[in-house]
Amino acid sequence: MEIPIVLQPILILLGIAGIMPIIAVIARAAKVDKLRDIIAIAAFAAAMYSLVQLFGVVTAEGAQKYVFAAFGPDKGGVEIYADIYSVYFGMIFCGVGLMAAIFSYRYMEIDTGLDRYYALLLILVAGLIGVAFSGDFFNLFVFWEMMCISSYTLVTFRKYRWEPVEAGFKYLVMSTLGSLLALYGISVLYGLAGNLNFAALRTFMSTGGAGTNTQ
């Protein structure tokens, strides 16, 4: 089964993040300490290559999208949508992640648990790309939370020092409050429109809500 091109950069990053503990076991068994670093860098490079390919497709054919079959437009319209602007931002996010992974090759040598570190970094960037590619508020919220959880875990990664722990706690509190407010706003929109898809909401707003509530 061919993976839709619009999903490829996200799945590459999440897939490597998911197998990072296995990679860590292989690295210890083979006594290749830098294996995790190299594979993380390669994952970001592969995701960037996928985004470059997607950019070419979007430029030639227009915006690309993938609608989850179980949640079609009549059930909320959960979809991944990529136009030229979202691909542009996805490339920025992935490029920064790639540079961070390259910088971490030396900078993180003093730390242990680098399989968790790189898995969190991969999830963080996957969440950011997912936010840029979201075609509805459901996906937007899920990917945003993915980004937030991994980012404040990364903030507290050096938990043996007080400063990262304090910063992570403050980040967690502020992020949780913001997420609750966002979730409340999304629930209000769904209550009004019966849909969270951006295209459907645009129609709802432009028609004053006439005939677009699917509930």
N, C-alpha and C positions, 0 to 999 in steps of 0.2 A: 504494500500500500504506500503510495507516494504521499509524503508529508507536504501539505500546502506551503508554498514559499513564504507566506506571511507568518506562519507559525515557526519556521525553522530557527531563526535566531534565538527565540525564547526557549524552545525545546532543547537546543544545543547547550545553552547555559544551565538550564535546570537539570538536564540529563547528566552532565558532568558533575554538577553539585551533588546529585543523588548518589553517584558511585564514588565520590571522593573518599569516604571511609574505606572502601575496598582498595582504592589506589594507595591509601596510607598503609594498609596491611602489606600490599605488594612492595611498597617502597622500603618498609622495615625489613621484610624478608630478603629483598635483593640488596639491601644496604645502599640504596640510592636515595639519599636524603632530599635531593632536589627534584625528585620525580613529580611530587605534588605541584611544585612551582611551575615546572615545565608544562605539565598537562593543563593547568589553569591558564597559563599564557596562551597555549595552543587553542583552548576552548574559546577564549576571547577573540583570537585571530580568526577562528572558523566562523564565529558569530558575525564578526565584521565582514568577512567575505560574503556571508549569506545576505547581509544588509546591502552590500554593494550590488549583488545580483538583484535583490528586490528593488533597489533604486532604478536599475536599468529596466526592469519589467514595468514599474510604475510610470517611468518616463515614457515608455513606448505604448503601454496599454491603458494607462490610467490607474486609479486607485484599486487596490486589491483587498478582498475581504474573505473571511471564513466565518460562516454562521453555524453555530452549534445546532445540530438538527433537532435535538430535544427542546431547544429554546428558540424556535423561529420567531419571526416578527409578531405572530399572533399570541406568543407566550412571553413576550418581553424583549425579544430580539437581541439575545446575547451573542455578540460577534467580536471578532478581531478585525480591525479596519486599518489599512495603511495607505495614506496618500503621500505626496512628496514631502510635506512638512513633517509628518510623523516619522518617516524614514530618516529624514535629516536629523531630527532630535535623537532617534534611536542610534544613529551613527555617532553622534556626540557622546551619548551615554556609554556605548560600547568602547569607543576610543579612550575615554577617561578610565574605564575599567581595565582596559588593556595596559595603559600606562601605569595604573596603580599596581597591577600584577607584576609588571616588569620591575617597578621600583621596590616592591615587596621582596623580590628575589634575594636582595641583600639586607634590606631594612628589617625583615622579620626573622633573621637568622637566630636572634637571641631568644625567640619564643618557642614554646612547644604547642602542640595541638594545631599545627598549620593546616591539617585537613579540614578542621572546623572553620578556620579563618578563610580559606579559599572557597569553601562551600558557601559561606555567608556572603562573600564578595560576589560570587557568581549569581546567587539568588537576588542580591541587591540590584545588580545591573539588569537581570531578567525582569525584576519588578518594575524598574524604571522604563525599560523598553515596552513592557506590557501596558503601563500607564499611557505611553505615547500611542500605542496601537489599539487602545480600547475604543470600541464602537458603542459602548453603553455604560451606564453608571454601575452596573453589577461588576463587570470586569474591572472598571476603573477602581472601585473600592477594594476588590480582592488584590489586585496588583499593588495598589498603594499600601495596603496593610503588609503585603509581602516585603515591600521595600522598607517600610518603617520597622518591622520586627527585626529584620536582618541588620539594619543600620544601627539601631540602638544596642543590639548585641555586639556589633563590631566596636561601638564606642567603648563598651566595657570589657573588651577582649583582654586587656592587661589588668585583670581583676585584682592582682596583687598590689596595685597602687590605688590610693584613695581617690585621686582626681578622676580617673576614668569611671569609677563606680558612681561617684557623685554626679558627673556629667550624664551618664547613662540613665540614672534615676530621674533626673530633671527632664531629660528628653522623653523618657517613658511617660511621665505624668502629662507633659504638654501634648505629646503625640496622642495619648489615649483620649484626652479631652477634645482635641481637634477631630479625632476619628468619630467620636460619639456625636459631635455636632454635625459632621458630614453625613453620618448614617441617618440622623434625624431628618436632615434636608432631603436626602434621597428618598426616605420613606414618605415625606410629604409630596414629593414629585410623583411618586408611584401612586399615591392615593388620589392625586388630581388627574393624572394622565392614564393610569393603568398600564404604563409601559416605561421602561428605563432606557430604551434604545435612543441614541442621539437623533437619528433621522426622524423617528416617530415623534420625539419630543419637539423637534423643530416644526413638524407639521402641526402638532397640537398648539404650539405657541402662535404660529402664523394664522391659524384658523380660529383662534380664540377658544380652542377646546371643543369645537363642534365635531361630533361624530368620530373622535379618535380614541375614546376610552374603551379599552378592550375587556374590562372587567364585566 
